[in-house]
């Protein structure tokens, strides 16, 4: 898995992490949450699959891969400030 993502790829991951659903309308893909809709290019989704961040299911859905979710969790834990007692 290539862990370095472009800003656009990071934005797409952020949409999925914050509860947006990815849907396809015709040839176009959108992140949807309530009334909000954000267009995403198919080549961006393909790049995320190739980098291991997204998994493409047999039903045609895109989801964050388990491996990527674990990676993000580890990165967050590493970046949390250490709490010390005084």
Steps between C-alpha positions, in 0.01 A plus 500: 500500500636843406426717799567842351181657365448816299294780658203404281529135602525602866186711457313199358609283793384776736157502339465125556632523857248774581198299392452593135373225272645450155241456227507477123252690284549404137870528427569740789583431866395716796553511874156552658405596856155647556456781247872534439648354183862509383613371161800265483683383189515127422878528451532622861308196623718271286814659645371443854431134419849463350656655810308262727288765671170392342358157438262444209238240594336249268177703531682800350532694827813679615595481867811585699716189511549331837877535461469874437265551797755326724779712356306823571428381853871433563596839356251681725629316807859597411402866462307527826691703758637293785335582830733547792427545869640794691 
